[in-house]
Amino acid sequence: MNLTIRSQGQVVFYFLLAGIAFFCSLAGYPQSLQSSPYLPAAAGQSTISVKTELVTLPVRVTDANGSFVSGLSQQDFRVYEDGELQKVTSFQHGDTPVTVGLIVDHSTSMGSKLPNVIAAVSSFAHSSNPQDEMFVVDFNDNVSVELLGGKPFTHDPKELEHALRAVSARGMTALYDAVAEGLLHLQLAHWDKRALIIVSDGGDNASQLKFSELLALARRSQVLIYSIVLAGDGQEENPGVLRRLCKDTGGIAYFPQEGESVATISTRIARDLREQYTLGYEPQSVRAKRADAFRKLEVKVTAPGHGRLRVRTRQGYSPAPEKQPTAQLGLGAR
């Protein structure tokens, strides 16, 4: 019997968005996402304090044929925040390890699609870097983070498959809460590069969070989000929200066409994660900005001899509040 972290009613709402400070003291969570950005400020608090921290940008560069352009150096990249050139202070490229959360829909509307879901996760796990650490978030009405073998992460594809097969399709869909819990769990990651892969039809009819709140949380997280949207004829499906979430964070929403293998798309995502540059900078600005305002990002690449290049990265970010009200952590077991 695996221990899980579960969302139940109001408990998960505050756990997901406000319990991070408590977890910091137990598990070494970074301070940047300590508590809820949605809870009201304490009495008399009129400003939000935001600390300066390293902004990391996963950047994929492709040529006119859509092929990844390798061999670029730090000097080939220019990063702009709200139109102002920034100084890149860290640079990585190649197949660096990544921490990945697999957000898997087990609601009633996904019943006939679960075999494809398991195939997608298995294909991704077998195509990844052997050092990648992965975890599964199952959701329907409830949200459950599987602690595989008592561990927060696994490198073993078989453990992931077992976790998925153990849950049947039932209930409603708390998609937004599930993605938020995945963002929370990523704070335990050992690797700086982090991503979520959502496998769902995009519907949500049971979350405590609103989509606007989830989007704000994702913009603070610096996490890449991908999705495989298994849309059909269900009235609850809303794939547009997944497209928006992926685009804002620098990922891609895939919509399998008839006859297209979901496993093939999973392999494509694994390759996309391996074929990226990672840039880092500490924001410098001479303009007065509200501390928690959204910052628009743009990355330009100059690489003579490669022709016209296409650059994909996140559209921007919101700085993480340094101090906010906190709430208690809720734990459950299955």
Sequence and secondary structure as in RCSB ss.txt:
>XXXX:A:sequence
MNLTIRSQGQVVFYFLLAGIAFFCSLAGYPQSLQSSPYLPAAAGQSTISVKTELVTLPVRVTDANGSFVSGLSQQ
DFRVYEDGELQKVTSFQHGDTPVTVGLIVDHSTSMGSKLPNVIAAVSSFAHSSNPQDEMFVVDFNDNVSVELLGG
KPFTHDPKELEHALRAVSARGMTALYDAVAEGLLHLQLAHWDKRALIIVSDGGDNASQLKFSELLALARRSQVLI
YSIVLAGDGQEENPGVLRRLCKDTGGIAYFPQEGESVATISTRIARDLREQYTLGYEPQSVRAKRADAFRKLEVK
VTAPGHGRLRVRTRQGYSPAPEKQPTAQLGLGAR
>XXXX:A:secstr
  EEEEE THHHHHHHHH HHHHHHHH   GGG S SSS   TT     B    EEEEEEEE TTS B     GG
GEEEEETTEEE EEEEEESS   EEEEEEE SGGGGGGHHHHHHHHHHHHHHS TT EEEEEEESSSEEEE GGG
 S B  HHHHHHHHHT    S   HHHHHHHHHHHGGG SSS EEEEEEE    SS SS HHHHHHHHHHHT EE
EEEE   S TT  THHHHHHHHHHT  EE   TT  HHHHHHHHHHHHHS EEEEE    SS   TT  EEEEEE
E  TTS S EEE  SEE   BSS        EE 
